[in-house]
């Protein structure tokens, strides 16, 4: 249930909200000014504060007052958010097919997969095979 809620929340993030979350993941804890410095074509500090309030209301961030400033941090783990984002990517561009997504990566001539990358993928495939019911 929690995973489904996170996936729903990720689908609902706007481009700018995703950028704010990425900034918080990079920085760990950040003030509005810190976030603003991280964003391309950053909006005003009041716009960022408004988006952070929305993200907090939706369960993505929390904050504490330290001195005269609010400090924000992500409340959804990077792993959970990245899994959710990947599921959204699968649904949006690959009709939910992990195979099609992997094929797109492997077919991409610009992907520059070296022998170590390919060996790691082989290990992951072998591990997935071993988890399947007989």
C-alpha positions as CSV (number, residue, x, y, z in Angstrom):
1,X,0.0,0.0,0.0
2,X,2.8,2.5,0.9
3,X,4.5,1.8,-2.4
4,X,1.3,2.5,-4.3
5,X,0.9,5.8,-2.5
6,X,4.5,6.8,-3.3
7,X,4.0,5.9,-7.0
8,X,0.8,8.0,-7.0
9,X,2.6,10.9,-5.4
10,X,5.4,10.7,-7.9
11,X,3.0,10.8,-10.8
12,X,1.6,13.9,-9.3
13,X,4.9,15.8,-9.1
14,X,5.3,18.6,-11.5
15,X,8.7,19.2,-13.3
16,X,9.6,21.9,-10.9
17,X,8.6,19.9,-7.8
18,X,10.8,17.0,-9.1
19,X,13.7,19.5,-9.4
20,X,13.1,20.7,-5.9
21,X,13.1,17.1,-4.6
22,X,16.3,16.3,-6.6
23,X,17.9,19.4,-4.9
24,X,16.9,18.2,-1.5
25,X,18.2,14.7,-2.2
26,X,21.6,16.2,-3.3
27,X,21.8,18.6,-0.4
28,X,20.2,16.5,2.4
29,X,18.9,19.5,4.4
30,X,18.4,22.8,2.8
31,X,17.0,26.3,3.1
32,X,14.9,27.9,0.5
33,X,18.0,29.8,-0.7
34,X,20.0,26.6,-0.9
35,X,17.2,25.0,-3.1
36,X,17.0,28.2,-5.2
37,X,20.7,28.0,-6.0
38,X,20.3,24.4,-7.2
39,X,17.4,25.0,-9.7
40,X,17.8,25.9,-13.3
41,X,16.0,29.2,-14.1
42,X,15.0,29.3,-10.4
43,X,11.7,30.9,-9.5
44,X,11.4,33.4,-6.7
45,X,12.1,32.4,-3.1
46,X,8.4,32.9,-2.3
47,X,7.4,30.5,-5.2
48,X,9.9,27.9,-3.8
49,X,8.4,28.3,-0.3
50,X,5.0,27.8,-1.7
51,X,6.1,24.6,-3.6
52,X,7.8,23.3,-0.5
53,X,4.6,23.8,1.5
54,X,2.7,21.8,-1.1
55,X,5.3,19.1,-1.1
56,X,5.1,19.0,2.7
57,X,1.3,18.7,2.7
58,X,1.6,15.8,0.3
59,X,4.2,14.0,2.4
60,X,7.3,14.5,0.4
61,X,9.2,16.9,2.7
62,X,9.3,18.2,6.2
63,X,10.9,21.1,7.8
64,X,12.2,22.6,11.1
65,X,12.9,26.1,12.1
66,X,16.6,26.7,12.9
67,X,17.2,30.2,14.0
68,X,15.4,32.5,11.6
69,X,15.3,30.0,8.7
70,X,13.3,26.9,7.8
71,X,15.4,23.9,6.9
72,X,13.8,21.3,4.6
73,X,14.5,17.7,3.9
74,X,13.0,14.8,1.9
75,X,10.8,12.4,3.9
76,X,10.6,9.8,1.1
77,X,13.8,7.9,0.7
78,X,15.8,8.3,-2.6
79,X,15.4,4.5,-3.2
80,X,11.6,4.7,-2.8
81,X,11.4,7.8,-5.0
82,X,13.6,6.4,-7.7
83,X,11.6,3.1,-7.8
84,X,8.4,5.2,-8.1
85,X,9.9,7.3,-10.9
86,X,11.0,4.2,-12.7
87,X,7.5,2.7,-12.5
88,X,6.2,6.0,-13.9
89,X,8.7,5.9,-16.7
90,X,7.8,2.3,-17.5
91,X,4.1,3.1,-17.7
92,X,4.6,6.3,-19.6
93,X,7.1,5.2,-22.3
94,X,7.1,1.4,-22.3
95,X,3.5,0.4,-21.5
96,X,4.7,-1.1,-18.3
97,X,7.2,-3.5,-19.9
98,X,10.5,-3.9,-18.1
99,X,11.7,-5.9,-21.1
100,X,11.1,-3.0,-23.5
101,X,12.8,-0.6,-21.2
102,X,15.9,-2.8,-20.9
103,X,15.9,-3.4,-24.7
104,X,15.9,0.4,-25.2
105,X,18.9,0.8,-22.9
106,X,20.8,-2.1,-24.6
107,X,19.9,-0.9,-28.1
108,X,21.0,2.7,-27.4
109,X,24.4,3.1,-29.1
110,X,25.1,6.1,-26.8
111,X,24.6,4.1,-23.6
112,X,28.3,3.2,-23.6
113,X,28.0,0.0,-21.6
114,X,31.4,-1.5,-20.8
115,X,32.2,-5.1,-19.9
116,X,31.7,-4.4,-16.2
117,X,28.2,-2.9,-16.9
118,X,27.3,-5.9,-19.0
119,X,28.6,-8.4,-16.4
120,X,26.5,-6.6,-13.7
121,X,23.4,-6.9,-15.9
122,X,24.1,-10.6,-16.4
123,X,24.4,-11.0,-12.6
124,X,21.1,-9.2,-12.1
125,X,19.4,-11.4,-14.7
126,X,20.7,-14.5,-13.1
127,X,19.5,-13.3,-9.7
128,X,16.0,-12.6,-11.1
129,X,15.9,-16.1,-12.6
130,X,16.8,-17.7,-9.3
131,X,13.9,-15.8,-7.6
132,X,11.3,-17.1,-10.0
133,X,9.0,-19.8,-8.7
134,X,9.9,-23.2,-10.2
